[in-house]
Amino acid sequence: MRRLALALALMALPAAADDRRSGFDYMGPDTQAMQRDDTANPGMLWVRDGEALWTRAEDGRSCADCHGAVDGMRGVAARYPVFDDAPLSLEQRINRCRTKHQGAAPLAYETQELLALTAVVAHQSRGLPAAPDPDPRLDAVRAEGERLFRQRQGQLDLACSQCHDENAGKRLAGNPIPQAHPTGYPLYRLEWQGMGSLQRRLRNCQGAVRAEPYAYGSAELVALEAYLMARARGMPLETPAVRP
């Protein structure tokens, strides 16, 4: 019995084990087929919108004018968040480029335009392994993200790790609990009937445990993103993923 208990305890730590699994692996065959087929994957609509936005000029300058064709972004999303003068998510980098280099207003979180631009950039890295930025200034950011991941919060007094490390693979309200690897964002969620960012999903989880969600773009959400990407190091990116 002691050996069985030890084996079960070890199986409850997917983030540190070699058996890490994408949320894709927990889905039914119909949803998996939808993600695999670009003609059926609804997230590709946002990717196509992003391709158009990439070449659209803002104040006389487009993304393509600086960066060239969008396929030149291959590998970029695999290392975000990064550190500039502060930790930046991919969405924040896009908005910084808009304000600093295009003279355009920043795009609001979860808008069609920001999701589309993020999706088209991330899509270029599909199939590449997550390779978090090695900048040592991010070490403290990732450590803070891990602390938040393991911190109990909300009226239900639950931590992210209790679901996604300790109980991954089990069921909650009939649905499998994934390991919470961020390899497919932004992704199309059938529940949402639309695309959403990783920060939207994190805020949803906070609401589910009856905690006050962190603000979009907050240091807390960027820290969580940085930790989760480090936790998923080496796993292939899937953008645009599809989830139930």
N, C-alpha and C positions, 0 to 999 in steps of 0.2 A: 504493500500500500504506500509505503514511503517513496518507493521508486516511481510509482504511478503519480503521486502528488507532485514529485519533482519534475517529472516529464510534463505534466499539465502546466506547471508554473513556467517552464521554459517555453512551451508552446504559446504562452500568453504574451510573449515579448517579440512580436513580428518586426518591430522597427529595428531591432538589433540583430535579427537572425537572417539566415540566407534564404528564408522562404517568404520574403516580402512579396506581397501580391497587390497588383493594381485593383482598383474598384471594378475594372472591366471584368475581372475573373469572378466576381460575385454576381454578375448580371445573368439574366436568362438569355438563351440563344437568339431570340428575336432582337433584343436590344443590342447584343454583341454584333449581330449582322448589320444593324443600322449604323453602328459606328464604323465598321469595316468598309462599308460601301459609300464612297464619297458622293454618289448620286442619290443616296438615301439619307445620308447624314445631314440633319437640318442645320448643324453648326457651320456647314460649308457655305451657307447663305451669308453668314457674317464674314467669313473669310473672303468671299467674292466682293462684298461691300468694302472690306478693308483694302483690297487690291485697287479699287477705284479711288478710295480716299488717299492712298499712298501717292498717287500721281496728281491729285488735285491741289492746286496752288492756294496757299493762304498768304495774303499780302504779297503776292508775286512769287512765292517760293513753296515748293512741295517737298514732301519727305524724300522723293526720288531725286530731287535736285542735289541734295546733300549725300544721300546714301546709295544712289543708283537703284537698280532693280531690286524689288523686295526679296528676291531669292538670295541676295547678298547678306541678308539677315540670318542666314543659317548658323545655328549655334548660339545666337545671342540670348534667346529666352532661356536656354538651358542653364545660364549662370545667374539669373536674377533671383532675388534682389542683389544689387551691387551697392558699393559705397562711392559717393561723389563727395560733396561736402557734408552729406548726411546719407543714411541708408535710403535707397530708392527702390520701389517696386517698378515693374515694367510699365504699369499705368502712369506712375509718377514721372518716369523718364520720358514717356511720350508727351505728357503735358509740359514738361520742362522744355523739350525741343520746340513745342508749339509756341510757348511764350518767349523763349530766348532767341530762337532762330527764325521763326516764321512771323512773329509779331501778331500771333493769334491768341484768342482767349483759351484758357484751359477747358477741357471737356469734363463735364460732370461725371462722377462715377456711375456706372451701370447704364449709361446712355448707349444708344445704338452705335454712335460713332466711336466712342472710346473702346467699347467691346470689340468692334470690327477691326480697329487698328491693332489692338492687342492680339486678337485672334490671328490676323494675317502674319504678324511678326512671329508669334509662337508656333504657328503652323509650319514655318520654314524649318523648325528644329524637330519636327515629328520624326520619331525613330531614333533620335540621338539620346545619349544618356544624360540625366541631370548631372550637371557639373558645377556646383556652387562656386561663386567667386572666392578665390583663396585670400583675398585682401584681409590681413589680420585685424583691421578695424571692424570687421564684421563678427569677430569672435564673441565680443560682448553682446552684440545684437542677437546672435544665435543662442547664447546662453540665457538671455532674457526671454527669448521665444520658448525655449525648453521649460523655463520656470513657469511661464504662463500656461503652457500645455499641460503641466502637471499640477497646476493650482486649482483647487476646488473653488467653485463660484456659483452664484445664483441661489435661488430659494431651494433648488434641489441638491445643492452642495456637491456638485459633480465636477470632475476634471476631464479634459479631453482624453487624457491617457487612460482613464478608467474604461471608456468605451473602446477606443481605437488601439490601445495596446493590450489591456488586460482581458477584453472581451471580444476582440476582433474575430469574426467568423461565426459568432453566435447570432441570435436573432433578437430584434427589438420591435415589438408590434408587428411581428411577422416578416420583417425585412432584415436581411443580413447586415451585420455591422462591418463595414470595411476597415481597412487599416489606415485610411485617411492620408494616402499619398497624393500630393498635388500635381500629378504629372499630366493632367488633361485640361487644365484651365487656360483661358476661359472655356467653359464647356456648356453643352446644351443639356438641360435637365428637363425630363418629361414632366415632372411635377410643376416646374415653372413655366413650361411651354415657351421657353426662350433661353437665351444665353445668360450666363452669369459668371462673375469673377470668383476667385478664391476668397476674397474678402467678403463677398456676399454670403458664401457658404459658411464661413467662420462666424459671421454675425447671426446667421440662422441658427447655428448650434448654440450660440449664447442665449438666444431667445428661447430655445427649447429647454434649457436648464433654468430659465427665468432669471437670467442675469441681464444687466444693462449692456447692450452691445457697444463695442468700441466704435468710434467714429471712422468712417471711410478715410483711408490715408493716414490714420493715426500711427504713432510709433509702435504701439502694441500690436496692431495687425501686421505691420511690416516685419516686426520681430518674429511673429508667429510664422509668417511666410518664409523668412530666412531659415528658421529652424526646420520647418517641414521640408524645404528643399534639400537641406543637409541630410535629413533623415531619409530622404528618397534618393540620395546620391547613387548614381549608376543605373537607376531605373529609366527605361525609355519614355520620352515624352509622347503624348498622344493627341495633342490639340488638333482639331476640336473633338474632345471626347464626348460621349453621350452617357448620361446616367439616368436612372429611373426617377 
